[in-house]
Amino acid sequence: MSPELWSYIFIAIAGVFATEIWRWLGVLVGNRLSEDSEAMIWVRCVATALIAAVIAKLILNPTGVLAEVPALIRAGAALSGFAVYILSGQRILAGVAVAVLLISAALAYTA
């Protein structure tokens, strides 16, 4: 095998080893926690904050093709998607689909 291939194999093994341990520990510990425990409430809050941060970054500081869409359209698509999410009985797919369609339409219109 070539040295380049060995470096990719090493990266793959190191990446799996570094993440799989934490995943399995999460499964083992998570099964013992009540959904209403303080720890699980904290985990849900952190997960929600991370998702909100990613969405804010995509709206305020996008990269790639999304950067071509004006900020007001990005924000409007996000707000519209959220409104559809709430109005559809908290169906994530409906909210995401509306936001993606609005962004796609804006990109098609500006092209």
C-alpha positions in Angstrom: 0.0 0.0 0.0 1.1 3.5 -0.7 2.0 5.9 2.1 -0.8 8.2 1.1 -3.3 5.4 1.6 -1.9 4.6 5.1 -2.4 8.2 6.1 -6.1 8.1 5.1 -6.5 4.8 7.0 -4.9 6.3 10.1 -7.2 9.4 9.9 -10.3 7.2 9.5 -9.3 4.9 12.5 -8.4 7.9 14.7 -11.6 9.7 13.8 -13.8 6.6 14.6 -11.9 5.9 17.8 -12.2 9.4 19.0 -16.0 9.7 18.4 -17.3 6.2 18.9 -16.2 6.0 22.6 -18.3 9.1 23.4 -21.3 7.8 21.5 -21.2 4.5 23.4 -20.8 6.3 26.7 -23.7 8.5 25.8 -25.9 5.5 25.0 -24.9 3.7 28.3 -25.4 6.8 30.5 -28.4 8.1 28.6 -30.4 4.9 29.1 -30.2 5.3 32.8 -31.4 8.9 32.9 -35.0 10.0 33.2 -36.2 12.2 30.4 -37.3 14.8 33.0 -33.9 14.8 34.9 -31.9 17.9 35.2 -29.1 16.4 33.0 -31.5 15.6 30.1 -33.1 19.1 30.3 -29.6 20.6 30.2 -28.6 18.4 27.2 -31.8 19.5 25.3 -31.1 23.1 26.1 -27.5 22.8 24.8 -28.7 21.0 21.6 -31.3 23.7 21.0 -28.7 26.4 21.5 -26.3 24.8 19.1 -29.0 24.5 16.4 -30.0 28.1 17.0 -26.4 29.2 16.6 -26.0 27.3 13.3 -29.2 28.9 11.9 -28.1 32.3 13.0 -24.7 31.8 11.3 -26.4 30.7 8.1 -28.6 33.9 8.2 -26.0 36.4 9.3 -22.8 35.1 7.9 -23.4 32.6 5.2 -20.8 31.1 2.8 -21.0 29.7 -0.7 -24.1 30.1 -2.8 -26.2 31.2 0.2 -24.1 34.4 0.5 -25.6 35.5 -2.8 -29.1 35.7 -1.3 -29.8 39.0 0.4 -29.9 38.9 4.2 -33.6 40.0 4.4 -34.6 37.1 2.1 -32.6 34.7 4.3 -34.2 36.0 7.4 -37.6 36.1 5.8 -37.3 32.5 4.7 -36.2 31.4 8.2 -39.1 33.2 9.8 -41.6 31.8 7.2 -40.2 28.3 7.8 -40.7 28.7 11.5 -44.2 30.0 11.0 -45.1 27.0 8.9 -43.5 24.7 11.4 -45.7 26.1 14.2 -48.9 26.3 12.0 -48.4 22.7 10.7 -48.4 21.2 14.2 -44.6 21.3 14.7 -43.8 19.3 11.6 -40.1 20.0 10.9 -40.2 18.8 7.3 -42.9 21.4 6.5 -41.0 24.3 8.0 -37.7 23.2 6.3 -39.3 22.7 3.0 -40.9 26.1 2.9 -37.6 27.8 3.9 -35.7 25.9 1.3 -38.3 26.6 -1.4 -38.2 30.3 -0.6 -34.4 30.4 -0.7 -34.4 28.4 -4.0 -36.9 30.8 -5.5 -34.9 33.8 -4.5 -31.7 32.2 -6.1 -33.6 31.4 -9.3 -35.1 34.9 -9.4 -31.7 36.6 -8.9 -29.9 34.4 -11.5 
